[in-house]
Amino acid sequence: MVGDRVLGLIASERLCRTFPLWDSGQLSKGLARLVNASSISEAAKNLGLGAFLRLGPGEEKTGGRDKKRLLADAYEAVLGAIYLDAGLSAAAAFVERTLLDPALAAHADALERADHKSALQEWVQKRALAAVEYRIHSESGPQHQKTFEVEVWHANLRLAASHGRSKKEAEQEAARAALELLRTRDGSGAA
């Protein structure tokens, strides 16, 4: 709990310094993308925290040392301990070095990139229209290298479809195409 709050504080402060022109909505979305279970668990993996987890036989058998949520929890626990033992500046140095610097170096462009699903949802809500629905049309490829085709539907009409290496990636691209189509039909070209 403490580690989670300290992480949010440190990451928020870093985003405000890095992107001073962003409004609160952009900062909130950037924070959610920056400190999600995937990025936190990646930092935990890089630190080798999985090797230090005490797991029951069931978790051990199911690969608990590599589970995102367990690794993210371990990272937050270590961060909380650093904060309680050495204070905020030590905790900030740890987070900057192990999570924020690598994440921003690798994904700064993704933080700035629009969240197409949210943008589509906002566009529809502003016009008091029915919600959109995402449907998986197909999955192909081996388990470790699947490709997904996702369709976006609105009012029983298929607006767009897209492929991606994950459902999330395919949904984002399908939402982008659907939003572009709706904006063109609306004649606004913008939100």
C-alpha positions in Angstrom: 0.0 0.0 0.0 2.7 2.5 1.0 4.9 1.5 -2.0 1.9 2.1 -4.4 1.3 5.6 -3.0 4.9 6.5 -3.0 5.3 5.3 -6.6 2.3 7.4 -7.7 3.7 10.5 -6.1 7.2 10.0 -7.6 5.9 9.2 -11.1 3.4 12.1 -11.0 6.1 14.5 -10.1 8.4 13.2 -12.9 5.6 13.5 -15.5 4.9 17.1 -14.4 8.6 17.9 -14.9 8.9 16.0 -18.2 5.7 17.2 -19.8 5.0 20.7 -18.3 2.4 21.6 -20.9 0.2 18.7 -20.4 -3.2 19.2 -18.8 -4.5 17.1 -15.9 -6.2 14.6 -18.2 -3.0 14.0 -20.2 -1.1 13.6 -17.0 -3.6 11.1 -15.6 -3.5 9.0 -18.8 0.3 9.2 -18.9 0.6 8.1 -15.3 -1.7 5.1 -15.9 0.4 4.1 -18.9 3.7 4.6 -17.1 3.0 2.8 -13.8 0.9 -0.1 -14.9 1.5 -3.7 -13.8 3.5 -4.5 -17.0 6.0 -1.7 -16.5 6.3 -2.3 -12.8 6.7 -6.1 -13.3 9.4 -5.4 -16.0 11.3 -3.3 -13.5 11.0 -6.1 -10.9 12.2 -8.7 -13.5 15.2 -6.5 -14.3 16.1 -6.4 -10.6 15.6 -10.2 -10.3 13.0 -9.9 -7.6 11.2 -13.1 -8.7 14.1 -15.2 -7.3 13.4 -13.7 -3.8 9.7 -14.4 -3.6 8.5 -16.9 -1.0 5.8 -18.9 -2.8 3.6 -21.8 -1.9 3.8 -25.0 -4.0 0.8 -24.0 -6.1 2.2 -20.6 -7.1 5.6 -22.2 -7.7 4.1 -24.8 -10.1 2.1 -22.1 -12.0 5.1 -19.9 -12.6 4.5 -17.4 -9.8 8.0 -16.0 -10.0 7.1 -14.6 -13.4 3.6 -13.4 -12.8 3.1 -9.7 -13.5 1.0 -9.0 -10.4 3.3 -10.8 -8.0 6.3 -9.1 -9.4 4.6 -5.7 -9.4 3.6 -6.3 -5.7 7.2 -7.2 -4.8 8.5 -4.1 -6.5 6.0 -1.9 -4.6 6.9 -3.7 -1.3 10.6 -3.0 -1.8 9.8 0.6 -2.7 7.7 1.0 0.4 10.6 -0.4 2.6 13.1 2.0 1.0 10.7 4.9 1.7 10.1 3.9 5.3 13.8 3.2 6.0 15.5 6.0 4.0 12.9 8.5 3.1 11.4 10.0 -0.1 14.7 11.1 -1.8 16.1 7.5 -1.6 12.8 6.1 -2.8 12.7 8.6 -5.7 16.3 7.7 -6.7 15.3 4.0 -6.7 12.2 4.6 -8.8 13.9 6.9 -11.3 16.8 4.4 -11.8 14.8 1.2 -12.0 11.5 2.2 -13.5 11.0 5.7 -14.8 14.3 6.3 -16.7 14.0 3.0 -18.6 10.3 3.3 -19.2 10.5 6.9 -20.5 13.5 6.1 -22.6 11.7 3.2 -24.3 8.1 4.5 -24.3 8.0 8.3 -24.1 6.3 8.4 -27.5 3.7 6.0 -26.3 2.9 8.2 -23.4 2.2 11.1 -25.7 0.3 9.0 -28.2 -3.5 9.3 -28.0 -5.5 6.6 -26.3 -7.8 5.9 -29.2 -10.3 3.8 -27.3 -10.8 6.6 -24.7 -11.0 9.2 -27.5 -13.7 7.1 -29.3 -15.6 6.6 -26.1 -15.5 10.4 -25.4 -16.6 11.2 -29.0 -19.6 8.9 -28.7 -20.5 10.1 -25.2 -20.4 13.8 -26.2 -23.0 13.0 -28.8 -25.2 10.9 -26.5 -24.8 7.9 -28.8 -24.9 4.2 -27.8 -21.6 2.8 -26.6 -19.3 1.0 -29.0 -18.5 -2.7 -28.6 -15.3 -4.5 -29.4 -15.5 -8.0 -30.8 -12.7 -10.5 -31.4 -13.3 -11.6 -34.9 -10.4 -14.1 -35.1 -7.2 -15.3 -33.4 -4.4 -17.0 -35.4 -0.9 -18.2 -34.9 0.8 -20.2 -32.2 0.0 -19.6 -28.5 3.2 -17.5 -28.0 2.8 -15.5 -31.1 -0.9 -14.9 -31.6 -2.4 -12.3 -33.9 -5.9 -10.9 -33.1 -8.4 -9.3 -35.4 -10.8 -7.0 -33.5 -13.8 -5.3 -34.8 -15.5 -2.1 -33.5 -19.3 -2.1 -33.6 -21.7 0.7 -33.0 -25.5 0.5 -33.3 -25.3 -2.9 -35.0 -22.9 -1.6 -37.6 -19.3 -2.7 -38.0 -17.3 0.5 -38.1 -13.7 -0.8 -38.4 -11.4 -3.8 -37.8 -7.7 -4.2 -37.2 -5.1 -6.8 -36.4 -2.6 -6.7 -33.6 -0.2 -8.9 -31.6 -2.4 -8.4 -28.6 -6.1 -7.7 -28.1 -5.3 -4.3 -26.7 -3.2 -3.3 -29.7 -5.8 -4.5 -32.1 -8.6 -2.7 -30.2 -6.5 0.6 -30.1 -6.0 0.5 -33.9 -9.6 -0.5 -34.6 -10.7 2.4 -32.4 -8.5 4.8 -34.3 -9.9 3.7 -37.6 -13.5 3.9 -36.2 -13.0 7.4 -34.8 -11.6 8.6 -38.1 -14.6 7.2 -39.9 -17.1 8.7 -37.5 -15.4 12.1 -37.7 -15.4 12.0 -41.5 -19.1 11.1 -41.5 -19.8 13.8 -39.0 -17.9 16.3 -41.1 -16.1 17.7 -38.0 -12.8 16.1 -38.6 -12.1 16.6 -34.9 -13.4 15.7 -31.5 
